[in-house]
Amino acid sequence: MISTEQRLGVGLAALGRPAYINVGRTGALPGLRTADEMRERTKLVLDAAHAQGLRWVDTARSYGSAEEFLAGWLAERGHEDVTVSSKWGYAYVAQWRIETEVHEVKEHSVERLRAQWAETRKLLGDRVHLYQVHSLTADSPLFEDLELQHELARIRDSGVRLGFSTSGAAQAEAVERGWELEVGGAQLFSAVQSTWNSMEPSAGRALAEAHHGGWRVLVKETLANGRLVVEPPEAVLEVAQRHGVGPDAVALAHVLAQPWADVVLIGPASVEQLMSNLAVRDVELSRQDLDDLAPVTRDAATYWGERAALPWH
């Protein structure tokens, strides 16, 4: 039987750069968010996560210096049992500023893939187990760009698993279209990373089908960018009180209750947040708990509209 720790992974979106949209993050971070301070915070969180049995770390080229921080930690600690996933497609352009009009720029082109894959390889070498298209949508130019598809296939054929992440109200459509894409007589992708949480479960059916078809399914934004913790719906609070844990543990338990969720990502900004998240190990939701959480679901378009309005801070 796979343990909870084996299904949990650490995402570095909130640690690799000074600004991000997660609520409840600011108070957990160092007073000064210099690169050195954030590097040390990343190491502390990764050390604690590894000590608790977590062995998956997810990052991206657009997460500021997250790949660099992770590479340094792996080199210093010598851990050979950590699985690394990263993503390409967005470029971080904020230059370590908290307040700026644009933090990251998206581009799904063969030029960006070549440049970012080279950058990732320079930092992480052959440690990358899964390389993902960042925020693939059903209308992405990738689906029509044969040169880009074949460049991705070269990475796939070198032994690196390929996948993609999804965002937005049409996640299921992106998953379905990604499933159908073949290059060289084989599926281009074999993994997907999507948002699924108590408030936004709309991609669940597509993710279940991908899992049953043999893909690795990663789940991101499991706490709705902190909204399920800082402003939890009443139902989440009631279930949390029933189990004697925080709302974060209940929200994570809800994701872990989905049998298709292979890797459930958490994004703590501190060791304290990590340990609070890990209280999920003591939670097993009952049928009544799951029924009580069902009304928390939001309309997908409303959910993603609210997410788009979250400020970078």
Disulfide bonds with the S-S distance in Angstrom:
none
